[in-house]
Every structure is written in structure tokens, then in C-alpha cells.
Amino acid sequence: MILILTTVFFLADSVFSDTSLYKTYYLEGMEITATRYTKFPELSTTGINIIDNQTLNLKNPRNAGEALLLIPGINVLNYTVKNETKLGIRGLGFNRNLIMIDGTPVADPWDNSTILNEISLHGVKRVEVIKGSSTLSYGPNTLGGIVNIVTEDVARNQIQFDIETGSFDYRAYSLSGGGDFGMVNSSINYHRTSTDGFIWNTDYKGEDWGGSIQIGRASTLRSSFRYHNAVKGALGQNPGQPWRFPYWKTYHYDVVFKTQVLGMHIGTRYFLNRWKNKLICYSDSALSQEKWVSVHNNQTDGAEIIVDRGWSPFGMVTGGIQVHRARINTTNEGEGEETMGGIFLHNFYALNARLLFTLSVRYDIHSSLENAPGYNVGSRFEPVKNFIIRANYGKVLTYPSLRQLHDNSLPIHTNPNLIPEKSTTFELGGEFTKGQLSLKSVLFNTDTRDLIGRRYLPGDTINEWQYKNIDRTKVRGWESSATLSNLFGFLQFSSFWTYMDARDVKTRHKLEYSPELTMGIQLSCGLPRDINVFGNLRFMDRQLYQDKTGWHTVDAYILCDVGISCTIAGKHKIFLNYNNLFDGEYEIKEDIPGSQREYRGGISSRFL
């Protein structure tokens, strides 16, 4: 009712009556998919970071984790013995954001996280990042934000082959192909990676299969699959006892149908994700055999229906229903199943060409925990040409992971009395773009009640701890970025700066893995004969983490990366990258060092 009254109030002056505003951006702007409603970032009431194809081709990142390193407000975390890269956004942990591939979520229900360094970027067109409460329509567990990895559409028949090599006996090969055959568009790809690892991470072998087929033009039916298999190794806690992770298999399937009926855009989706993992297998010298600690068999599946009425009398109206079921079955650790769902409604309304409003409401349900509503109010105002002000205020819910609810293995003690986290976020930002210069800045404040943390049990000998709801936490911060493009016809400069104060309100202690200051600078240069050179500096402020002995500090560090690439005839590319060029020593956790200087080079060729 509130939504309808709001839109009716502004009905008389709606610029959507002739759709001229939307048509302008349809012809000139980049259409994005990470918002369920606004299709163009210029018209969004929230800031959107886009890593486009040009940037991906320049930096040649190996995986999704490396691609996100220079996005403000993001902390790419890699602090486990399994060498797994996960994502923190705006001072919050890796289980409070959502990673998607072409709109399909790929988070393991075990801990609501996604391993970024196991998502290959071969065949990816762009990466879209949205932060804050404007992610409401995607459901709970999106407090930090969402990352949507968009794969390429094959516009014509083609085959591509890539080969890479580098330090620590790094090897990678990929073969992909696809084509457009009238009403049918299809693609298939294979990617294999191996490395001996460095220092504490002993080795890694992984392979990926993927493919998709799309039928139709006006109405489309698209089916895709992704398969990943990894074999990992890491040094154990005892000398001479290496841990083994013999396989780590994931399967992802989705089917998406889109059509238009009576002026409405209707999209339906079904997805199925499976994880079949053997964890921590090591050689027992006394028994001369391998010892298994746990076996995971986890699964999520879900469905959604999204309806978008682009030019209704109430502006742009989008609504949807989502249902999601998650299951874990882990030897010696626990098993459980939960069902979640939600219904949302979003109204995007233009009072005039300079002033836009959004209002989103959502109601979530959970099979064993409380049901709760959420909301977000946003605005976009252009007081003068080339300058945009955006503001958002909203409430988002985060449910406990299945591990937090059902894990029964030592040293962890599950807590069935956990309640969902409830967070309200306010953000205010400005964006100035004129010619070669682009400036962006955002102030944000997130107040979270009942944040789920850990309480270490007194008198334990094996580092026992229990999940609990912390009274309250606050995260305040400021993100800024600046870009100068096409300087002197061949230079581009970009930088970002993020300040955060993330604390437990009761104890005033900093939250884990929430650096106070992060900075990045990148300079790229386009030379004759399609030669491109780039260099970047990344600064990460000190971080804190907790175990049974107390709080520990990971010192601040600065890393420098450089790269050069050459494109021949628009189809063949040769590149060479150096990460941590000056071989700076840094830790990702106490006594766990980060990677030494490493190089990586490769050749990519496209045929047909």
C-alpha cells in the first residue's frame, strides 16, 4: 500500500509517459544485469562498480579474486591453509555478500561463502559490484553487497585457445568455442590449472568444464552448467605431516526462461548447486595410511519468478518470488536442511529527468528462524549537468549459515539459539563526470544488531569456541575513486581510497579482517602496435583476528604489480605479468606468509 501511494503521488509528472529518458540510455549506455530493475548504471540510485572487458584484457586476472583487488570498499581475504580467496565488503565478513554467475548464486551453504580464486575469468565479459542495502531484492545475506560475473555471448562462430606459465611451476590451459546459429546460441569451454604452490601452500590442480545453450530471440530459454574439480595440498600443523584435500568438486546448473507478455518482462530461473568435497586427508606416519577428517556433500537449489512492468502508470515496477533450499551432510561435523524464501516489490520512479526515486520492500521467511521484513529507499538527483547525488537508506537481513546452526564437530560448538542479523545502512554519494575526468565518493554507515561472532570457551585445550550474537556493531566509512582517461591520447590513471571504522559497539574492539585504510593506484599506457602496459600499487592497512590466545595483528603492507601485453591483428595476444614486483614480505595471517614475487605469461589466440 505504501508503495502504491508513493507512486500515485508523483504520477502526474512521470517522464515515463514517453519513455524518452530510458530510450536515451538504451542507445548510449551500458546495460547491466546486477540490478533487477534499473538497466543502466547512469540511472541507478546506488553506485555501481563495473570491471569491463577492456580492464580484464589489460590486467589478465587469473580468477575473480584478482579482478576485484582494485575496487573500493573490498577486501580480498586469503587466510586459510587451503589457500582459498574469499571476499569481505565494507568491513564485514565473507558470508555477508552474494557471488553470482549470470545472476545465479553460487555460495556454499556450509558457510554462505564462495571461493573466488576457483572462479575462472575465461569467457567473462564483465564483473558488476553493488554494495549496501540496495541489494535487497536478491534476498538475505547480501548486507555487504553482490558481485555478478557476466559471461560473454558468442556473437559469431569462434574458437579460442589460451596457454599460460609462471612461477612455482604454474601452468594453465583453456579451450573454448561457440557460435550463433540462427535461433540457437551455444558455447563450451575447458580450463585446467596446476601449480606447485609457494611456502605453506604446497600444490594445486584444478579443472573446469562449462557450457551454455540459448534458444530463441524475443523469448529465450537458456541452460548452462559449470563443473569444477580441484586437488589441494597444504602444510600441516605438525612437521612432516602435509594435509591433503584430495578432491573439491562443485557442480552448478541453471535454466532461465525470459519472455514478454502484455508489456511485462517475465523471467523464471531454476538452479542447482552441489559440492562434493573430501577435506583434510593426511599421511599418518605411525599407521602408514591416509586419514580422513571429514567428507562434505552439500547442496542448494532454488527457483524464482521476476516480473518487470517497465512502463506502467507507476513508473518501473518489478516484483518477484524466490524459494531457496539448502542442505549440508558432513561426516563428523553435522547435517541439516533449511528452506528460505521471500517476496519483494520495487518501484523505480522518475519525477523528472533529474530526480529519480526508488522504494523496495521485501518479506523473508525461514523454516526454523524468524520471518522478517526489509526495505530500501533510494534517490538520484542531478542538480547540475555532469554531477549526480545518490542516497540510500535500508534494512537487510542475514540468516545464520548451516554450519552455524548445525555443526557439531570440535572445536566448534553450534548454537541453535542464534537469531538473524538485522542491519540498517545509510549511504550518501556524489559522482562527477566530465570529459576525461570521473570522480566518485560515498559516505556509508551500517548499524548491525545481533551480529554473529565467536565466543571462546574458558579453560579449553583445543581452541573451542561457540557462535553467538554480539550485541551490536557499527561500520562507518568513506570510499572515493578518481579516473583520468585518454590523457595525451594514450594514458589512463585511476585510484581509490577507502577508510573504515568497523567496531563492536560494546567492547569498542575492531572487527576481524577489517582494515582501516586501503588504497590503490593504477597507471596504464596504450602504445603503438597495440601494446599496453600497466602498473599498480596496493596498500592494505593492518588487520586483526582472534583465536583462543587473544587478538593478533597482521601488519600493513604495500604490493606492486606490473604487466605488458601485445595484441596482434585483433585476435592474438601475448602478455607478461609480475605480481609483488619488489618481493615485499607480508602476512595474510600470523605465521602464514603471502606470496613471494611471481611472474605469469601467456598467449591467447582466437580463430574463425
C-alpha positions in Angstrom: 0.0 0.0 0.0 2.8 2.4 0.9 4.4 1.7 -2.5 1.3 2.4 -4.4 0.6 5.6 -2.5 4.1 6.8 -3.1 3.9 6.3 -6.9 0.5 7.8 -7.3 1.6 10.9 -5.5 4.2 11.6 -8.3 2.1 10.2 -11.1 1.2 13.5 -12.9 4.7 14.4 -13.9 6.1 11.0 -14.8 8.7 11.2 -17.5 8.0 7.5 -18.3 4.9 8.6 -20.2 7.0 8.8 -23.4 9.9 6.6 -22.2 12.4 9.2 -23.6 14.8 9.0 -20.6 15.1 5.3 -20.8 15.5 5.3 -24.6 18.4 7.7 -24.4 20.4 5.3 -22.2 19.3 2.3 -24.2 21.1 3.8 -27.2 24.1 5.3 -25.4 24.7 3.4 -22.1 25.9 0.1 -21.0 23.1 -2.3 -20.0 23.8 -4.1 -16.7 22.2 -7.1 -15.1 23.2 -6.9 -11.4 20.2 -4.8 -10.6 16.8 -6.4 -11.0 15.2 -3.2 -12.2 17.4 -0.3 -13.3 19.2 -1.5 -16.5 21.7 1.3 -16.8 24.2 2.5 -14.2 23.7 6.2 -15.0 20.0 5.8 -13.9 20.7 3.8 -10.8 20.0 5.3 -7.3 23.1 3.4 -6.0 26.7 3.4 -7.1 27.8 0.5 -9.3 31.4 -0.6 -9.9 31.9 -2.3 -13.3 35.1 -4.2 -14.3 34.6 -4.2 -18.0 36.1 -6.3 -20.8 38.8 -3.7 -21.6 40.1 -3.8 -18.0 40.0 -7.6 -17.9 42.0 -7.8 -21.1 44.5 -5.3 -19.8 45.2 -6.9 -16.4 44.7 -10.6 -17.4 43.5 -11.7 -13.9 43.6 -15.4 -13.2 40.4 -15.5 -11.3 37.6 -13.5 -9.8 39.6 -12.7 -6.6 42.4 -10.9 -8.6 39.9 -9.0 -10.7 38.3 -7.4 -7.5 41.6 -6.1 -5.9 41.2 -2.5 -7.1 37.5 -2.0 -6.2 37.0 0.5 -3.3 35.4 -1.0 -0.1 36.5 -4.5 -0.9 38.9 -6.7 1.0 40.0 -9.9 -0.8 40.7 -12.3 2.0 43.1 -15.3 1.7 44.0 -16.6 5.2 43.3 -20.3 5.3 45.6 -23.3 4.9 43.6 -24.3 1.8 44.7 -21.1 0.0 41.1 -20.0 -0.5 40.3 -16.5 -1.5 37.1 -15.0 -0.1 35.5 -11.6 -0.2 34.9 -9.0 2.5 32.9 -5.9 1.7 32.9 -2.7 3.9 34.4 -4.3 6.9 32.1 -7.3 7.0 32.9 -11.0 6.7 32.8 -13.2 3.6 29.4 -14.7 4.4 27.5 -11.4 4.2 27.7 -10.9 0.5 26.5 -12.8 -2.6 28.5 -14.0 -5.5 26.6 -14.8 -8.7 27.4 -16.1 -12.2 25.0 -14.7 -14.8 22.6 -14.0 -11.9 22.7 -17.4 -10.4 24.0 -17.6 -6.8 27.0 -19.9 -6.2 27.5 -19.8 -2.4 28.2 -23.0 -0.4 25.5 -23.3 2.3 28.2 -24.7 4.7 29.3 -21.1 5.5 27.5 -19.0 2.9 30.7 -18.2 1.1 32.2 -18.5 -2.3 35.9 -19.3 -3.2 36.8 -16.6 -5.6 40.2 -18.0 -6.8 38.4 -21.0 -8.1 36.2 -19.0 -10.5 38.0 -18.7 -13.8 37.5 -15.5 -15.8 38.0 -17.1 -19.2 35.0 -16.2 -21.3 33.8 -13.4 -18.9 32.5 -10.2 -20.3 32.4 -8.0 -17.2 32.1 -8.1 -13.4 29.4 -5.9 -11.7 29.6 -4.9 -8.0 26.8 -3.3 -6.0 27.2 -2.5 -2.2 24.8 -1.7 0.5 21.1 -2.2 1.2 20.1 -1.6 -2.4 20.8 -5.3 -2.9 17.6 -6.1 -1.0 15.8 -7.7 -4.0 18.4 -10.5 -4.0 17.3 -11.6 -0.5 19.1 -12.0 2.8 22.8 -12.4 3.3 23.6 -9.5 0.9 24.5 -6.9 3.6 27.9 -6.2 2.2 26.8 -6.4 -1.4 26.7 -8.6 -4.5 29.1 -9.5 -7.2 27.7 -10.6 -10.6 30.1 -12.3 -13.0 28.7 -11.9 -16.6 29.8 -14.4 -19.2 30.2 -13.5 -22.9 27.6 -14.0 -25.5 29.1 -15.6 -28.6 28.1 -13.2 -31.4 29.7 -15.4 -34.2 31.4 -18.7 -34.6 34.8 -18.8 -32.9 37.4 -21.0 -31.2 39.8 -19.6 -28.6 42.9 -21.3 -27.1 44.9 -19.9 -24.2 48.1 -21.2 -22.6 49.9 -19.7 -19.5 53.0 -20.5 -17.5 54.7 -18.8 -14.5 56.4 -19.1 -11.1 56.0 -22.0 -8.8 55.6 -24.2 -11.9 52.3 -22.6 -12.7 50.6 -24.0 -15.8 47.2 -23.2 -17.3 45.4 -24.2 -20.5 42.0 -23.4 -21.8 40.0 -24.2 -24.9 36.7 -22.6 -25.7 34.3 -22.3 -28.6 30.9 -21.4 -29.6 28.7 -19.8 -32.2 25.4 -18.2 -33.2 23.3 -20.5 -35.4 20.1 -18.5 -36.1 17.8 -19.1 -33.2 20.4 -21.1 -31.3 23.5 -19.6 -29.5 25.8 -22.0 -27.7 29.3 -22.1 -26.1 31.5 -24.6 -24.4 34.8 -24.2 -22.6 37.5 -26.2 -20.7 40.1 -24.8 -18.4 42.9 -26.6 -16.4 45.3 -25.1 -13.9 48.2 -26.5 -11.8 50.9 -25.1 -9.6 53.4 -26.4 -7.0 52.4 -23.6 -4.7 54.6 -21.4 -2.5 55.9 -21.8 1.1 52.9 -23.1 3.1 50.6 -23.9 0.1 52.2 -27.0 -1.4 50.3 -27.7 -4.6 47.1 -27.2 -6.5 45.4 -28.8 -9.5 42.1 -27.8 -10.9 40.0 -28.1 -14.0 36.7 -26.5 -15.1 34.1 -27.5 -17.7 31.4 -25.2 -18.7 28.8 -24.6 -21.4 25.5 -23.0 -22.3 22.9 -23.1 -25.0 20.3 -20.5 -25.6 17.2 -20.9 -27.9 15.1 -18.0 -29.2 15.2 -14.3 -29.7 12.2 -12.4 -28.3 11.6 -15.2 -25.8 14.6 -17.1 -24.8 15.4 -20.4 -23.0 18.9 -20.6 -21.7 20.5 -23.6 -19.9 24.1 -23.6 -18.6 26.4 -25.8 -16.5 29.7 -25.4 -14.7 31.9 -28.1 -13.2 35.0 -27.6 -11.1 37.3 -30.2 -9.6 40.4 -29.3 -7.5 43.1 -31.2 -5.7 44.8 -29.2 -3.0 47.6 -29.5 -0.6 48.9 -27.5 2.4 51.5 -27.9 5.1 50.0 -29.5 8.2 50.2 -28.3 11.8 52.8 -31.0 12.6 56.2 -31.1 10.9 56.4 -33.6 8.1 52.7 -34.2 8.0 51.2 -32.5 4.9 47.5 -32.1 4.8 45.8 -33.2 1.6 42.5 -32.2 0.1 42.1 -34.9 -2.4 39.1 -33.5 -4.3 36.9 -30.5 -4.2 34.2 -30.9 -6.7 31.4 -28.4 -7.5 28.5 -28.6 -9.9 26.3 -25.7 -11.0 23.3 -25.9 -13.2 20.7 -23.3 -14.1 17.8 -22.9 -16.5 16.5 -19.4 -17.3 13.4 -18.5 -19.4 12.6 -14.9 -20.4 9.6 -13.6 -22.3 7.3 -10.6 -22.8 3.6 -10.7 -22.2 1.2 -7.7 -22.3 4.1 -5.2 -21.9 5.6 -7.2 -19.0 9.1 -8.8 -18.9 8.9 -12.1 -17.2 11.9 -14.1 -16.1 12.0 -17.5 -14.4 15.0 -19.3 -13.1 15.8 -22.7 -11.6 19.3 -23.5 -10.3 21.0 -26.5 -8.6 24.5 -26.3 -6.9 26.3 -29.3 -5.5 29.6 -29.6 -3.5 31.2 -33.0 -3.0 34.4 -32.5 -1.0 36.9 -34.6 0.9 38.7 -32.5 3.4 41.9 -32.7 5.3 43.4 -36.1 4.4 47.0 -36.6 5.5 49.5 -39.3 5.7 49.8 -40.9 9.2 53.4 -42.0 9.7 52.5 -44.3 12.6 49.8 -46.2 10.7 51.3 -45.7 7.2 48.0 -44.7 5.8 45.9 -41.8 4.9 43.5 -40.4 7.5 40.2 -38.7 6.6 38.8 -36.0 8.8 35.5 -35.1 7.0 33.6 -35.6 3.8 31.2 -32.8 2.6 28.1 -33.4 0.5 26.3 -30.1 0.3 23.6 -28.8 -2.0 21.4 -25.8 -2.7 18.6 -25.5 -5.2 16.1 -22.7 -5.8 13.7 -21.1 -8.1 12.4 -17.5 -8.8 9.9 -15.6 -10.8 10.6 -12.0 -11.6 8.1 -9.7 -13.3 9.1 -6.2 -14.6 6.5 -3.8 -15.8 8.7 -1.2 -17.5 6.2 1.5 -18.4 3.3 1.1 -16.0 1.4 4.2 -14.7 3.6 3.8 -11.6 6.9 4.1 -13.3 9.1 1.0 -13.5 7.7 -1.7 -11.2 9.5 -5.0 -10.5 8.3 -7.8 -8.3 9.3 -11.4 -7.6 9.1 -14.5 -5.5 12.1 -16.6 -4.6 12.4 -20.0 -2.9 15.8 -21.5 -1.8 16.6 -24.8 -0.1 20.0 -25.6 1.4 21.3 -28.9 2.8 24.6 -30.0 4.4 25.7 -33.5 5.1 29.2 -33.6 6.6 30.9 -36.6 8.2 31.8 -35.9 11.8 30.7 -32.3 11.6 26.9 -32.2 11.1 23.9 -32.3 8.9 20.9 -30.1 8.4 18.5 -28.6 6.0 16.8 -25.2 5.8 14.3 -23.7 3.4 14.2 -19.9 2.8 12.1 -17.7 0.6 11.0 -14.2 0.0 8.8 -11.9 -1.9 9.8 -8.4 -3.0 8.4 -5.4 -4.8 10.4 -2.5 -6.2 9.3 0.8 -7.7 11.6 3.0 -9.8 10.0 6.4 -10.4 11.3 9.5 -12.3 9.7 12.7 -11.1 11.6 14.4 -13.9 14.8 13.9 -15.9 16.9 15.0 -12.9 15.2 13.5 -9.9 14.6 9.7 -9.6 13.3 7.7 -6.6 13.2 4.0 -5.7 11.4 2.2 -3.0 11.9 -1.5 -2.3 10.1 -3.7 0.2 10.7 -7.4 0.9 9.5 -10.1 3.3 11.7 -13.1 4.0 10.7 -16.5 5.5 12.9 -19.2 7.1 11.9 -22.8 8.0 13.4 -22.6 11.6 14.1 -19.0 12.3 12.0 -15.9 12.5 10.5 -14.3 9.4 11.3 -10.6 8.9 10.7 -7.7 6.5 13.3 -5.5 4.8 13.2 -2.2 2.9 15.3 0.3 1.0 14.6 3.9 -0.1 16.9 5.5 -2.7 17.1 8.7 -4.7 19.2 10.0 -7.6 19.4 13.8 -8.1 21.3 15.7 -10.8 21.4 19.3 -9.6 23.7 20.4 -12.4 24.9 18.8 -15.5 27.6 16.0 -15.0 27.1 15.9 -11.2 24.9 13.2 -9.6 24.0 12.8 -5.9 22.8 9.4 -4.8 21.4 8.4 -1.4 20.0 5.1 0.1 18.7 4.0 3.4 17.5 0.5 4.1 17.3 -2.6 6.3 18.8 -6.0 5.2 18.6 -9.4 7.0 21.4 -12.0 7.3 20.5 -15.5 8.4 23.0 -17.8 10.1 24.8 -20.3 7.8 24.0 -24.0 8.1 27.4 -24.5 9.7 26.5 -22.1 12.5 23.2 -23.8 13.0 24.1 -27.5 12.6 27.9 -28.0 13.0 28.6 -30.5 15.9 32.4 -31.0 15.5 35.1 -29.9 17.9 36.4 -27.3 18.4 33.2 -25.7 17.2 30.0 -25.7 19.3 26.9 -24.9 17.3 24.3 -22.6 18.7 20.7 -23.4 17.7 19.5 -20.3 19.6 21.1 -17.9 17.1 18.9 -15.2 15.6 19.3 -13.4 12.3 21.4 -10.3 12.0 19.5 -7.1 11.3 21.4 -4.3 9.6 20.4 -0.8 8.6 22.6 1.1 6.2 22.7 4.8 5.1 24.9 5.9 2.3 25.3 9.3 0.5 27.5 9.7 -2.5 28.4 12.0 -5.3 29.6 11.4 -8.8 31.2 14.0 -11.2 32.0 13.1 -14.8 33.1 15.4 -17.4 35.2 14.6 -20.4 38.3 12.6 -19.3 37.7 13.0 -15.6 35.5 10.9 -13.3 35.3 11.4 -9.5 33.2 9.3 -7.2 32.8 9.4 -3.4 30.5 7.6 -0.9 29.9 8.0 2.8 28.3 5.0 4.5 27.1 3.9 7.9 26.0 0.4 8.8 24.5 -0.4 12.2 24.1 -4.2 12.8 22.3 -5.7 15.7 22.8 -9.3 16.7 25.9 -9.7 14.5 27.0 -13.4 14.7 30.5 -13.8 16.1 32.5 -16.2 18.2 32.9 -16.7 22.0 35.9 -18.8 23.0 35.1 -21.2 25.8 37.1 -20.7 29.1 39.5 -23.4 30.2 39.5 -25.3 26.9 42.6 -27.0 25.5 41.7 -27.4 21.8 40.7 -23.9 21.0 37.0 -24.5 21.5 34.5 -21.7 20.6 30.8 -21.2 20.1 28.9 -19.0 17.7 26.9 -16.2 19.4 25.1 -13.0 18.6 27.2 -10.0 19.5 25.1 -7.1 20.9 25.8 -4.5 18.2 28.4 -3.4 15.7 28.9 -0.2 13.7 30.8 0.3 10.4 31.4 3.8 9.2 33.5 4.7 6.2 34.3 6.7 3.1 35.0 5.4 -0.3 36.5 7.5 -3.1 37.8 6.9 -6.6 39.2 9.0 -9.4 39.8 8.2 -13.1 41.6 10.2 -15.8 41.1 8.5 -19.2 42.7 9.1 -22.6 45.4 11.5 -21.3 47.5 12.7 -24.2 45.7 10.0 -26.2 47.4 7.0 -24.6 47.4 7.3 -20.7 44.9 6.3 -18.2 45.2 6.9 -14.4 42.9 5.6 -11.7 42.9 5.4 -7.9 40.8 4.5 -5.0 40.8 5.2 -1.3 38.7 3.6 1.4 38.6 4.4 5.1 36.6 2.3 7.6 35.9 2.2 11.3 34.3 -1.2 12.0 33.8 -1.9 15.7 31.9 -3.9 18.3 29.9 -1.2 20.0 30.0 -2.9 23.4 33.7 -3.6 23.6 34.9 -0.9 21.1 37.2 -3.5 19.6 37.8 -3.6 15.8 36.1 -6.3 13.8 38.1 -9.1 12.4 39.8 -8.6 9.0 38.5 -5.0 8.6 41.5 -2.8 7.6 41.0 0.8 8.5 42.6 2.1 5.3 43.1 0.6 1.8 44.4 2.4 -1.2 45.1 1.6 -4.8 46.7 3.4 -7.8 46.9 2.2 -11.3 48.5 3.7 -14.4 48.1 2.2 -17.9 49.6 3.2 -21.2 48.5 2.3 -24.7 51.5 2.3 -27.1 51.7 1.9 -30.8 51.2 -1.6 -32.4 48.5 -2.4 -29.8 51.0 -2.7 -26.9 49.6 -2.0 -23.5 51.5 -1.5 -20.2 50.1 -1.2 -16.7 51.3 -0.8 -13.2 49.5 -0.6 -9.8 50.3 -0.1 -6.2 48.0 -1.6 -3.5 48.2 -0.6 0.2 46.4 -2.7 2.9 46.3 -1.4 6.4 46.9 -3.7 9.4 44.2 -6.2 10.3 43.2 -8.0 13.4 41.9 -11.5 14.1 41.1 -13.6 17.2 41.8 -17.0 18.5 41.8 -18.6 22.0 45.0 -16.8 23.0 43.5 -13.4 22.2 43.7 -10.8 19.4 46.5 -10.8 16.8 47.7 -8.2 14.3 48.6 -8.7 10.6 50.9 -5.8 9.7 50.1 -3.4 6.9 51.8 -3.9 3.5 52.2 -2.4 0.1 52.4 -4.5 -3.1 53.3 -3.5 -6.7 52.1 -5.3 -9.8 53.0 -4.6 -13.4 52.2 -6.1 -16.8 52.6 -5.8 -20.5 50.5 -7.2 -23.4 50.5 -7.0 -27.2 47.6 -7.7 -29.4 48.2 -8.9 -33.0 45.5 -8.5 -35.7 42.9 -8.1 -33.0 42.8 -11.9 -32.5 46.1 -12.9 -30.8 47.5 -11.6 -27.5 50.8 -12.1 -25.7 51.1 -11.0 -22.1 53.5 -11.0 -19.1 52.5 -10.0 -15.6 54.6 -9.6 -12.4 52.8 -9.7 -9.0 54.5 -8.3 -5.9 57.3 -7.0 -8.2 59.6 -5.9 -5.4 59.2 -9.2 -3.5 57.8 -7.4 -0.4 57.2 -9.7 2.6 53.7 -9.7 4.1 51.5 -11.9 6.1 47.9 -12.9 5.4 47.7 -14.3 8.9 50.2 -14.6 11.7 53.0 -17.1 10.6 51.2 -17.6 7.2 53.2 -15.5 4.6 51.7 -14.1 1.5 53.0 -14.9 -2.0 56.5 -14.0 -3.0 57.3 -12.2 -6.3 55.8 -14.3 -9.1 55.6 -13.9 -12.9 53.0 -15.2 -15.3 53.0 -15.1 -19.1 50.7 -16.4 -21.7 49.4 -16.5 -25.3 45.7 -16.2 -26.3 44.6 -16.9 -29.9 41.1 -16.6 -31.4 40.2 -18.2 -34.7 37.3 -18.1 -37.2 
